[in-house]
Amino acid sequence: MSAAVWIALTSLLAWLWLLLGQGFFWRTDVRLPPGRDPRVWPPVCVVVPARDEAEVLPRSLPSLLAQEYPGRAEVFLVDDGSSDGTGELAAELSRRHGGLPLTVTSPGEPPAGWTGKLWAVRHGIALARTRGPAFLLLTDADIAHAPDSLRSLVAAAEGGGYDMVSQMARLRVESLWERFVVPAFVYFFAQLYPFRWIAVRGGRTAAAAGGCVLLRAETAERARVPDAIRQAVIDDVALARAVKGGGGHIWLGLADRVDSVRPYPRLHDLWHMVARSAYAQLRHNPLLLLGTVLGLALVYLVPPAAFLAGLAAGAWSAAVAGGLAWLVMAATFVPMLRYYRLRGWLAPLLPFTAFLYLLMTVDSAVRHYRGRGAAWKGRTYARPDAALEES
């Protein structure tokens, strides 16, 4: 057989293994587990780090203030050096909507060795601890919660004995580029961190979705969170590793009624979201970058190339192997498209989106070596995750 046929067959075998051997990552039925109402609802403090979030805050903060929680709960919004009046707007929204008590505070600029978000989280957790909470809800400023979100999270944690429960918020898919890129983002994340493996006690797979994390206060203290992950750009995965590494039982799944309201209308916006941290995910390792590029090409680009080139050249073995691999790939993507209420015809276009992610990952590495590092809202971290790697 020719080299092209062997490559196409290798890609097909890779997809058969992904279909059956990677924790059924493509299934979207991992949702918040059934909870158990505690006899006494434990006190909860909600910590919201926010930097220049005036655009999204009117659509997210009122949903937190309106939580229908039977126990004691309050919200701490930490204004991380905003220049758009985020803190003042939050206070005004609280006065206008009422609901849970809101404290707006600011920690000042982060010291060396800290990312801005985690410094804000540290400040918020320190304030929250003065209230003696049993749980901390860490949620981003662009996340809107259904009225029973906090209650459901606490009930799930209590019922399952979890130290951390995290939901991946449903991201916005209104613009054309959001429809192409966003479902694939969640699909690729689940492929890297299969949700079913995350919940296995003692397993190596650990991840969380930073937009919605319920964490036991004693677990956070035991895992030295956030100090132990103080310079992590990919803070949600680092948080999950710290908790699970300390013996914590964690859970991550897709959300039904927790939504991100942040818009990404242009490809540029989505590109920046991915490229700012993709190379940090690879631990700034050139060999891992090379392996990722080759892996993406083999798994996602070879199937359509082998199918179309095989048809054109009459190389039927390559065409059949490539076509079958492409078919399996598309079939595994359909459940995610359905979760996002999108049409199934987008599934065969996944190789195009994967190629975009390949370019974003390479661009992330280029930015790193040009000294721009991970940039976010006016801050640049030239050597992100260094403190995490050294600790």
Secondary structure, DSSP 4 states (H G I P E B T S, - for coil): --HHHHHHHHHHHHHHHHHHHSTTTT----BPPP----SSPPPEEEEEEESS-TTTHHHHHHHHHT---SS-EEEEEEE-S-SS-HHHHHHHHHHHH--S-EEEE---SPPTT--HHHHHHHHHHHHHHTT--SEEEEE-TTEEE-TTHHHHHHHHHHHHT-SEEEEEEEPP--SHHHHHHHHHHHHHHHHHS-HHHHTSTT-S-----TTEEEEEHHHHHHTTTTGGGTT-SSHHHHHHHHHHHTT--EEEEEEEEEEE-----SHHHHHHHHHTTHHHHTTT-HHHHHHHHHHHIIIIIHHHHHHHHHHHHT-HHHHHHHHHHHHHHHHHHHHHHHHTT--GGGGGGHHHHHHHHHHHHHHHHHHHHTT--EEETTEEESSTTHHHHH-
